[in-house]
């Protein structure tokens, strides 16, 4: 027990001694840092380039780290990004011998105390022209200054929405000195691309790279070259949101439009269905127009909406024409022979269109029933004829009997009058029956004419229904193919 207590006591003393020594070292380094700071900035000026020879070029190394994409405003064509900007250069007047200052190799001081290159974002699209954040810079004993500063940049970006919502965008971030030319300050990019290791994943955009290219441009105002570094941010839109909220409803509505041809013409809802679908697509079109910039490039989904709206307008117009054919009635001309052959004979069989009033499941039974009824009428007509002939035979027998009775009994006047009256009644009855039969025959002919026009309209409805279904299908496949 005594040994354990002694060992713990010695360990405690050693830890206390170590802490005191570290505190003494830190306090000593703090004194050396204060001394170094006073000596370095005693006669230092941050107004001029820190080079010993004014003809010498000062190299500034630039590195960009993309942290987050805060917003991509397609309508105003502005990209808002959160960047970490690292600049490093050598200051010829801020060097020291670290051995004189107890091995102190670097200090951190406010950035406004040293000279800083005026590197700005050329394609900035922000109204705020405030200065960069005054973060500290790291100053090394050999004069190297490293300045890390966060920045929220708003840059102009030419947005091409031709394939929206399956589009890719390329936004440039061009950094360069605003006043120093290439003979005074030269910009060197550290890496061939921007740093994406700390990028926070965005909900709308995927990052496919950020290559960096150095350019040396001679502007019209000046003869000196001006170097800059352009970082190209390659973005790919995540289209799932737009597929489920803009594209899929449009496809479903588009497939609903051809069903207007399947509605019965007597329902009165054929035209109203087409108009309702057209209004629904107009609402979606306005939603897309509010997102997109007012440019000449029409987005892919906008082209799909326009094509679908044109198709629905054409289908509504055809529906109106077919309804007029359906309601031709008995006063219309007969169906032409070519229409009778092409539409009623061939197309009706192709599209499984039956006569008006038939059931698509059992048309033969109803036809047999109608034929049976017609046969019954014929039989009844035959019975009527036999009945009339029997009545005529009875009349002949009556006349023979009356003639024999007149001969035998000599009675002539009253029987002759009765015979004449019976003949005139039969003649009037026959005329009335013929008139009724003609009327029924004309009525059936007119009704058959109207039924033929209704069948023509029904066949045309089915024809255009399949045509528009095929059009909608190929349009949907085309837009999905463009997405790939």
C-alpha positions in Angstrom: 0.0 0.0 0.0 2.8 2.4 0.9 4.6 1.7 -2.5 1.4 2.4 -4.4 0.8 5.6 -2.6 4.4 6.7 -3.2 4.2 5.9 -7.0 0.9 7.8 -7.4 2.5 10.7 -5.5 5.5 10.8 -7.9 3.3 10.7 -10.9 1.3 13.6 -9.6 4.4 15.6 -9.1 5.6 14.8 -12.6 2.3 15.9 -14.2 2.4 19.1 -12.2 5.9 19.9 -13.2 5.1 19.2 -16.9 2.2 21.5 -16.8 4.2 24.3 -15.2 6.9 23.9 -17.9 4.4 24.0 -20.7 2.8 27.1 -19.3 6.3 28.7 -19.0 7.0 27.8 -22.6 3.8 29.2 -23.8 4.3 32.4 -21.9 7.8 32.6 -23.3 6.5 32.0 -26.9 3.9 34.7 -26.3 6.5 37.2 -25.3 8.6 36.3 -28.3 5.5 36.6 -30.6 4.8 40.0 -29.1 8.4 41.1 -29.6 8.4 39.7 -33.2 5.2 41.5 -34.0 6.5 44.8 -32.8 9.7 44.5 -34.8 8.0 43.3 -38.0 5.4 46.0 -38.2 7.4 48.9 -36.9 8.1 50.3 -40.3 5.8 48.0 -42.4 3.3 49.4 -44.9 0.5 47.4 -46.4 -0.2 49.8 -49.2 2.5 48.6 -51.7 3.4 45.3 -53.2 5.8 43.5 -50.9 8.6 42.9 -53.3 12.2 44.2 -53.1 12.4 44.8 -56.9 9.3 46.6 -58.3 9.9 45.0 -61.7 9.6 41.5 -60.2 6.3 39.6 -60.5 4.6 38.6 -57.3 3.1 35.1 -57.5 -0.2 34.5 -55.8 -1.4 30.9 -55.4 -5.2 30.5 -55.5 -7.2 27.5 -54.3 -11.0 27.2 -54.1 -12.9 24.7 -52.0 -16.6 24.3 -52.7 -18.6 23.8 -49.5 -22.2 24.1 -50.5 -24.5 25.3 -53.3 -27.0 27.5 -51.6 -29.2 28.3 -54.6 -29.5 28.0 -58.3 -31.8 30.7 -59.7 -32.6 29.6 -63.3 -34.9 32.4 -64.0 -32.4 35.2 -63.0 -29.4 33.0 -64.0 -27.6 33.4 -60.7 -25.6 30.8 -58.8 -25.2 31.3 -55.1 -22.3 29.2 -53.6 -20.5 29.0 -50.3 -16.7 28.9 -50.9 -13.5 28.7 -49.0 -10.9 30.8 -50.7 -7.2 30.2 -50.0 -4.6 32.7 -51.2 -0.9 32.4 -50.5 2.0 34.6 -51.4 5.5 35.7 -50.2 6.0 39.0 -48.4 9.6 40.1 -48.7 9.3 42.4 -45.7 7.9 40.0 -43.2 10.7 37.5 -42.6 12.6 36.6 -39.5 15.1 34.2 -38.1 13.1 31.7 -36.0 16.2 30.9 -34.0 16.3 34.4 -32.5 12.7 34.0 -31.3 13.0 30.6 -29.6 12.0 28.6 -32.7 8.8 30.6 -33.4 8.1 29.7 -37.0 4.6 31.2 -37.6 2.2 33.7 -36.1 -1.5 34.6 -36.8 -2.4 38.2 -37.3 -5.4 40.1 -38.7 -5.4 40.2 -42.5 -5.9 43.9 -42.7 -2.4 44.5 -41.3 -0.7 43.0 -44.3 -0.8 43.6 -48.0 -3.4 41.5 -49.7 -4.0 40.9 -53.4 -7.2 42.4 -54.7 -8.4 39.2 -56.3 -12.1 39.4 -56.9 -14.8 37.3 -58.7 -15.1 38.8 -62.2 -18.6 37.5 -62.9 -20.1 38.6 -59.6 -23.8 39.2 -59.7 -24.4 40.6 -56.2 -25.3 44.2 -55.4 -23.3 44.0 -52.2 -19.7 45.2 -52.9 -18.5 44.7 -49.3 -14.8 43.8 -48.6 -13.7 40.2 -47.9 -14.0 38.8 -44.4 -11.2 40.0 -42.2 -10.0 36.6 -41.0 -6.5 36.1 -39.7 -3.6 35.2 -41.9 -0.9 32.8 -41.1 2.5 34.4 -41.4 5.6 32.1 -41.6 9.2 32.9 -40.9 10.1 32.7 -44.6 7.6 35.4 -45.5 4.9 33.1 -46.8 1.4 34.4 -46.0 -1.7 32.1 -46.2 -5.1 33.7 -46.1 -8.1 31.5 -45.7 -11.4 33.3 -46.0 -15.0 32.0 -46.4 -17.2 33.7 -48.9 -20.8 33.5 -50.2 -20.6 34.3 -53.8 -23.4 35.1 -56.3 -22.1 34.6 -59.8 -23.8 34.9 -63.2 -24.4 31.6 -64.9 -25.7 31.1 -68.4 -28.4 28.5 -67.9 -29.4 26.3 -70.8 -32.9 24.8 -70.1 -33.3 23.0 -73.4 -33.5 19.6 -71.7 -35.1 20.6 -68.4 -35.7 18.7 -66.1 -32.9 16.4 -67.4 -30.4 19.1 -68.0 -26.8 19.7 -67.0 -25.3 23.2 -66.4 -21.8 24.6 -66.5 -21.2 27.7 -64.3 -18.0 29.6 -64.4 -16.3 31.2 -61.4 -13.6 33.5 -62.7 -11.1 35.0 -60.2 -8.5 37.6 -61.0 -6.8 40.8 -59.8 -8.8 43.9 -60.4 -6.0 46.5 -60.7 -2.7 44.6 -61.0 -1.7 43.2 -64.4 0.2 40.1 -65.2 3.5 41.9 -64.9 2.8 42.8 -61.3 0.7 40.0 -59.9 0.5 36.5 -61.4 -2.1 34.1 -60.3 -1.3 30.4 -60.1 -3.9 27.7 -59.4 -2.7 25.1 -56.9 -4.7 22.2 -58.3 -6.2 21.4 -61.7 -9.6 21.6 -60.2 -11.5 22.9 -57.3 -11.5 21.0 -54.0 -14.8 19.0 -53.5 -13.7 17.0 -50.5 -15.8 19.0 -48.0 -18.8 19.5 -50.3 -22.2 19.2 -48.6 -24.5 17.2 -50.9 -27.2 19.2 -52.5 -30.9 18.1 -52.8 -31.3 19.3 -56.3 -27.9 19.2 -58.0 -25.1 16.6 -58.4 -21.5 17.8 -58.8 -19.6 16.1 -61.6 -16.4 18.1 -61.4 -14.9 21.5 -61.0 -11.9 21.9 -63.4 -9.7 24.9 -63.2 -8.1 26.7 -66.2 -5.7 29.7 -66.2 -6.3 32.3 -68.8 -4.2 35.3 -69.8 -6.4 38.0 -71.5 -5.5 41.3 -73.0 -8.4 43.7 -72.7 -9.1 46.6 -75.0 -8.5 49.2 -72.4 -4.9 48.1 -71.6 -1.9 46.6 -73.4 -0.8 44.6 -70.4 -2.0 41.0 -69.9 -4.4 40.2 -67.1 -4.3 36.6 -65.9 -7.3 34.9 -64.3 -8.3 31.4 -63.1 -11.7 30.1 -64.2 -13.3 27.3 -62.2 -16.0 25.5 -64.2 -18.7 24.0 -62.0 -20.4 21.0 -63.8 -23.8 20.4 -62.4 -26.4 17.7 -63.1 -29.9 18.2 -62.0 -31.7 15.6 -59.9 -34.9 15.1 -61.9 -36.9 12.9 -59.5 -38.8 15.9 -58.0 -39.8 17.2 -61.4 -40.7 13.8 -62.7 -43.2 13.1 -59.9 -44.7 16.6 -59.8 -44.6 17.9 -63.4 -44.0 15.1 -65.9 -45.9 12.1 -64.5 -49.2 14.0 -64.0 -48.9 15.4 -67.6 -48.4 11.8 -69.0 -51.4 10.5 -67.1 -53.6 13.4 -68.3 -52.3 12.9 -71.8 -53.4 9.2 -71.7 -56.8 10.4 -70.4 -57.4 12.6 -73.4 -57.9 9.9 -76.1 -60.6 8.3 -73.9 -62.9 11.1 -74.9 -63.3 9.3 -78.2 -64.6 6.2 -76.3 -67.4 8.1 -74.5 -70.8 7.7 -76.1 -71.9 10.6 -78.3 -75.2 10.9 -76.5 -73.6 11.4 -73.1 -72.7 15.0 -73.7 -69.3 14.8 -72.0 -67.0 14.3 -74.9 -66.2 17.9 -75.5 -66.1 18.9 -71.8 -63.5 16.2 -71.1 -61.2 17.5 -73.8 -61.6 21.1 -72.5 -60.9 20.0 -68.9 -57.8 18.2 -69.9 -56.6 21.2 -71.9 -57.1 23.5 -68.9 -55.2 21.1 -66.6 -52.2 21.1 -69.0 -52.3 24.9 -69.2 -51.9 25.1 -65.5 -48.8 22.9 -65.6 -47.4 24.9 -68.5 -47.7 28.1 -66.5 -45.9 26.5 -63.6 -43.0 25.6 -65.8 -43.0 29.1 -67.4 -42.6 30.6 -63.9 -39.5 28.6 -63.2 -37.7 28.9 -66.5 -35.9 32.1 -67.8 -37.6 33.9 -70.6 -35.3 32.7 -73.3 -35.6 31.4 -76.8 -34.7 27.8 -75.8 -38.0 26.1 -74.9 -37.4 23.3 -72.3 -38.0 19.7 -73.1 -41.0 19.4 -70.8 -42.4 22.6 -72.3 -42.2 21.1 -75.7 -44.0 18.0 -74.4 -46.8 20.2 -72.9 -47.2 22.2 -76.1 -47.3 19.0 -78.2 -49.9 17.4 -75.8 -52.0 20.5 -75.8 -52.0 20.6 -79.6 -53.0 17.0 -79.7 -55.8 17.6 -77.3 -57.0 20.6 -79.2 -57.0 18.5 -82.4 -58.9 15.7 -80.6 -61.5 18.1 -79.3 -62.1 19.5 -82.8 -62.3 16.0 -84.3 -64.8 15.1 -81.5 -67.0 18.0 -82.5 -66.9 16.9 -86.2 -67.7 13.2 -85.3 -70.6 14.3 -83.1 -72.1 16.2 -86.1 -71.8 13.0 -88.1 -73.4 11.0 -85.3 -76.4 13.3 -85.2 -76.9 13.5 -88.9 -80.3 11.8 -88.6 -82.8 10.6 -91.2 -82.7 13.8 -93.2 -79.1 13.4 -94.2 -77.8 11.9 -97.4 -77.1 8.2 -97.5 -73.7 7.0 -96.6 -71.4 7.0 -99.7 -70.4 3.8 -101.2 -66.7 4.2 -100.4 -67.5 5.0 -96.8 -69.8 2.0 -96.6 -67.0 -0.3 -97.9 -64.0 1.2 -96.1 -65.5 2.2 -92.8 -68.6 0.0 -92.3 -67.1 -3.2 -93.8 -63.4 -3.2 -93.1 -62.6 -0.7 -90.3 -65.6 -1.8 -88.2 -64.2 -5.3 -88.1 -60.6 -4.1 -87.4 -61.7 -2.0 -84.4 -64.5 -4.4 -83.2 -67.3 -1.9 -83.7 -70.8 -3.5 -83.9 -74.1 -2.1 -85.0 -75.8 0.4 -82.8 -77.8 -1.4 -80.1 -75.7 -4.6 -80.3 -73.9 -6.0 -77.4 -70.2 -6.6 -78.0 -70.3 -9.9 -76.1 -73.3 -11.6 -77.8 -74.3 -10.0 -81.1 -75.3 -13.2 -82.8 -78.1 -14.0 -80.3 -79.7 -10.6 -80.8 -79.4 -10.9 -84.5 -81.1 -14.3 -84.4 -83.8 -12.9 -82.2 -84.4 -10.1 -84.6 -84.5 -12.5 -87.5 -87.0 -14.7 -85.5 -89.1 -11.6 -85.0 -89.0 -10.8 -88.7 -89.9 -14.4 -89.5 -92.8 -14.2 -87.1 -94.0 -11.0 -88.8 -93.8 -12.7 -92.1 -95.8 -15.7 -90.8 -98.3 -13.3 -89.3 -98.5 -11.5 -92.6 -99.1 -14.9 -94.3 -101.8 -15.6 -91.8 -103.3 -12.3 -92.6 -103.2 -13.0 -96.3 -104.8 -16.4 -95.9 -107.3 -14.9 -93.6 -108.1 -12.2 -96.2 -108.3 -14.8 -98.9 -110.6 -16.9 -96.7 -112.7 -13.8 -96.2 -112.7 -13.2 -100.0 -113.7 -16.9 -100.5 -116.4 -16.5 -98.0 -117.6 -13.4 -99.8 -117.6 -15.3 -103.1 -119.6 -18.1 -101.4 -121.9 -15.5 -100.1 -122.3 -14.0 -103.6 -123.0 -17.4 -105.1 -125.4 -18.1 -102.3 -127.1 -14.7 -102.8 -127.2 -15.2 -106.6 -128.8 -18.6 -106.2 -131.2 -17.3 -103.7 -132.1 -14.4 -105.9 -132.7 -16.7 -108.8 -134.8 -19.0 -106.8 -136.8 -16.5 -104.8 -136.5 -13.5 -107.2 -135.1 -11.1 -104.6 -132.5 -8.7 -106.2 -132.3 -5.2 -104.8 -131.2 -5.6 -101.2 -128.6 -8.3 -101.8 -126.9 -6.3 -104.6 -126.6 -3.3 -102.4 -125.0 -5.3 -99.6 -122.4 -6.8 -102.0 -121.5 -3.4 -103.4 -120.9 -2.0 -99.8 -118.7 -5.0 -98.8 -116.5 -4.6 -101.9 -115.9 -0.8 -101.3 -115.0 -1.5 -97.6 -112.4 -4.1 -98.6 -110.9 -1.7 -101.1 -110.6 1.1 -98.6 -109.1 -1.3 -96.0 -106.5 -2.5 -98.5 -105.5 1.1 -99.4 -105.1 2.0 -95.7 -103.0 -1.1 -95.1 -100.8 -0.2 -98.1 -100.4 3.4 -96.8 -99.4 2.2 -93.4 -97.0 -0.3 -94.8 -95.3 2.4 -97.0 -95.0 4.7 -94.0 -93.4 1.9 -91.9 -91.1 1.0 -94.8 -90.0 4.7 -95.2 -89.5 5.0 -91.5 -87.4 1.9 -91.4 -85.3 3.2 -94.3 -84.7 6.6 -92.6 -83.9 4.9 -89.3 -81.5 2.6 -91.1 -79.8 5.6 -92.7 -79.4 7.3 -89.3 -78.1 4.1 -87.8 -75.5 3.8 -90.5 -74.2 7.4 -89.9 -74.0 6.6 -86.1 -72.0 3.5 -86.9 -69.7 5.6 -89.1 -69.2 8.0 -86.2 -68.5 5.2 -83.8 -65.9 3.6 -86.1 -64.2 7.0 -86.5 -64.2 7.5 -82.8 -62.4 4.2 -82.2 -60.0 4.9 -85.1 -58.9 8.3 -83.7 -58.8 6.9 -80.1 -56.1 4.4 -81.1 -54.3 6.9 -83.2 -54.0 9.4 -80.3 -53.1 6.6 -77.9 -50.2 5.7 -80.1 -49.1 9.4 -80.4 -49.2 9.8 -76.6 -47.2 6.7 -76.1 -44.5 7.6 -78.6 -44.3 11.2 -77.2 -43.8 9.8 -73.7 -41.1 7.3 -74.9 -39.4 10.2 -76.7 -39.1 12.4 -73.7 -37.9 9.6 -71.5 -35.4 8.7 -74.2 -34.1 12.3 -74.1 -33.6 11.9 -70.4 -31.1 9.1 -71.0 
